[in-house]
Amino acid sequence: MVLLRFRRAIAAVTAVVALGGGVGALQATVAAPASAAPPTTTLFNSAQAKFTAGDVPGGLGDLAALLRVAPNDAQALALQAVWSDFTLDLITRQNALNRLGAVSPAMAGTVGRMFGAIGAGIGTIPNPLPGIIGPQTAIVVLGYGLMPDGSMRDELTSRLGAAWLQAVAAPWSTVIVSGGAPHAGVTEAAAMRNWLVGRGIPASRIVVEDRSGSTVQNALNSAAIARSRGLGNAVLVSSADHVRRAAADFTMAGLPVVGATTQLDGWLPQLIPPLRPSQRGIYLDVTRTAGIPARR
């Protein structure tokens, strides 16, 4: 059997050469192996996956290895600065910032805004009472996953109750309902709009943002809408355990948050700022909102 295969291989080579293809044509018949990802890409993706999974020390280890190979990688330096801040490693944080400032002043400025957004998110206090705001402040209501038949879950109905109170208290403010993820042909934003209109909020006040599938997308898409309408800041309406992360994302997206309205249920325990481990979601979201990819 081995001899037969050898003879067939010789015959194939002879045929290629006989047809005038020569060695070049023979080489073309051999499939080139798929090229492996560069080690910097592999390390970057591994670090991001570890940050997502909660293994922050492991992610920082991958970044350190990446930066030994590519010391001027701006995105890696930015992530090293941010996640060293999370672990309170202020020496590594400052070293990364110093190197980043020399490599990419623009990215260094983005990291500065990231730190500001993280601080704004952690410092946000959920409030079950509506805020007193003017017409240049948007009311942004964040969606929550619908039932398979397109109906709303109790969590979203509770958010809308707080949104209704805020809309009544600020009758000249634009209301942005934000959320995609359609079920049975209905998006979160459409369901929220219908609920509010059904309870007396004029449809002309409501802007539907129905392309978002995450809080990061809520922030980026809603901030763009607000800016296009000349709105300078926002009151967010969401669940009490969600408003801090949302406030960080919206701040990073360029829409300052001046208030966070929530339903009464579950509000009181959220008055205390989150401990460091619970802040990880804020750090993670802000890096995404800043445009640093999860994979590259």
N, C-alpha and C positions, 0 to 999 in steps of 0.2 A: 504493500500500500504506500509506504514512504517513497519507494523507488518510482512508482507510478506518478505520484504528485510531483516529484523532482523532474521527471520527463515532461510533464505538462507545463511546468514553469519554464523549462528550457525552450519548449516549443513556442510559448507565448513571447519570450524575449526575441527569439529568432524571427517571429512574424513581424514584430514591431520594427526591428532593424531592417528586415527585407523590404518593408514598405517605405523605407527612406526616412523614417523618423529619427533614427540615431538615438544616442543616449539621452538627448534632451526630451524627445518624445516619450522615452521610457520613463524618465523621471516624472513627467506629467501624469503618467498613469498611476502613480503612487500617491494616495491621499496624504496630504500634509496633516500632521497632528494638530489638534486644536490648541491654540496658544493659551497658556495659563494666564490668569489675571496677575498684574504686577503685584509684588509683595506689599506696596503701599496701599493699593486698593483693598487687598485682602485684610490687612491690619485695620484700615479705616472701617470697613464693613463690620469686622468682628467687634471693634470698639463700640460702634453704634448699637449693635445687637445686644451687647452686654449692658450698656446704659439703659436700653429699653427694658431688659429683663431684671434690672436692679443690681447688677454686679458692677458697681461703680469702680471699685479698685481694679477689677479685671479690665474694664474699659480703659482706665488711665494707663495700665501697663501696656496695652496694645498701642495706645497713642505714643507712649515713650519710645517703644520699639520703632514705630513709624517715623518719628522725628529723628531718630538716629540715622535712618536711611535718607530721609528727605527733610532736613532741618528747616526749610523755608516753606513748608506746606501750611498755608494760611488757615485753612479750615481746621486742620489738626491742632494748630496752635490755639485757635479760638476755642475749640472744645476742651483742650487741656486747661485753659484759663478758667472756663466756666465750671468744669467739673472739679477742678482743684478748689475753687471757691466753695462748692458744695461740701467737700470733705474738710474744709477749713485748713487746707494746706496753703497758707498764704505766701510762702516762699516760692513754691512752684507756680502759683497763680501769677505772682508778680514777674517772675522770670519769663513766663509765657507771654504776658502782656508786653514786656520790654522787647522781646524778639518779634512779636507780631507788629508792634509799632514801626519797627525798622523794615519789615517785609511788606506789610500792607496797612498803611494808615487808615484806609477806608474800613477794612475788616476790624481793626482795633477800635474804631469809632462804633461799629456795630456791636462789638462786645460790650462797650460802655453802655450802650442803650439796652443791651440784654440785662446787664446788672440792674439798671434802673427799672426795667419791666419786672424783673424778679422781685425787687423790693416793693414795687407798687402792688404786685399781686399778693405778697405775704401780708402787706399792711392793709389790704382791703377788708372792711368789716361788713358782713351781710346785715341787712336791715329789713325787717318785715313791714316797715312803714314807707310809704312813697316819699320820694324826694321832691323838693320845690325846685324846679328847673325851668329854664327859658326855652324859647323856640329853637335856639341853636344847639340844643342838646338832644341827641337821638335817644330814644328808648329802644334798646336792642333786646329782643326776647330770644333765648336760645332753645333750640328744639330738643326733643327727647324721642327715642325710638318708638315708632307706632306699632300697633298690633298688626298681625298678618292681614287682617281685613281692612286696614287703613284707619281704624279707630284709635283714639288717643288713650294712652295709659294714664293712670291716676297722677303719676309724677308730673306729666306735662300739663294736665288740667290744673294742678296746684300752681305751677309756674304761671299759667295764664291768668289765674285769679290775682296773683301779685301784679302781673302786667296790666290787667284791667284797672286796678287801683291806681297804678302809676300813670296810666294814660288819662284817667279821669282827673287826677291831680294836676296834670300838665297838658291841658287841652290843645295847646298850640305846637306840641312837639311831634315830630315824625316818629312813627313806630316801625321798626325793622324787625320782621319775623324771619329767623334764620335757621334753616335746616332742610336737608335734602332727604336721602334714604327713603325713597317711595315704597309704599306697600299698597297693593291693590290699586295702583295708579294714583295714589295720593301722597304728596310729600309732607314732611313735618310742617314746612312753612305754610302750605296751603291749608292744612288742618288748623293751624293756629290762626291764620287770617279769618277763616270761616267762623271759628269760635268767637273771636273778638267782634267781628261784624254782627254776629248774631246777638251780641249783648250790647249793641249800641255804639260801638266805636266806628266812626265813618270810614268806609273803605278807602276814601281819598287820603286818609292819614297813614295808611299802611303800605309799606313796601315789602314785597316778597323776595327773599333771597333763598332760592331753593336748590342750590348746587353744592351745598356743604355736606360733608360726611364726617366731620370731626370739629373739635373746638378750634383747632388751628385754622381750618378753612372758614369756620364761622367768623373768626376775627379778620382774616385777610379779605374775605368777600364783603362783609358788612362795613369794614373800614373804608373800602373803596367806594361803596355806595354812599356812605356818609360824607366823604370828601367831595364826591361829585355833586352833592346837594348843598355844599357849603356848611355842613354841620361840623362843629369843632370838637365835640366830646360826646360822651355817652353815659347813660345809666344802663347797667346790665341787669337783666332779669333772668335768674336761673335758680337752681337749687342751692341751698346754703353751703353744701360741701363741694360745690363746683365753682362758685363765683370767684374765688381767689385765683384759680388756674385760668379762668376765662379773662379776668382782669389783667393778668400778666400778658396773655396772648394779645388782647386788644391794645394794650399799651405798646407792645412791641410792633404791632401792625400799624401804629401811628394814630390811633384814636384813643386819647386819654380817657380814663374812666373816672367819673366824678361821683359815682354812687353804685351800689349793688343791692338791688331789691330782691327779696326772696319770700317764699311762703313761711308761715309761722311754724309749721311742723319742722322739727329738726334744726331750728335756728339758734337756740340758746347755746348748745354745745359748740357751735362753730365760731362763737365770739373769740375764743382763745386762739391766737395764732398757731399754725401747725408746727409741730416739732420737726427737726431736721429731716428725719426719714420720710415724713409725709410731704416734704417740699420737693421731693424728687420729680413728681409729675409736672410741677411748675418749671423746674429747670429743663426738663426734657422738652416740654411744649415750646418754651421760648427759643430753644435752638432750632426747632422746626419752623417756627414762625419767622425767624431770622433768615431762613432760606438755606440752612446747612442741611444737606440731604441725609436721609437715613441710610442710603447706600449710594455708591458711585462706581 
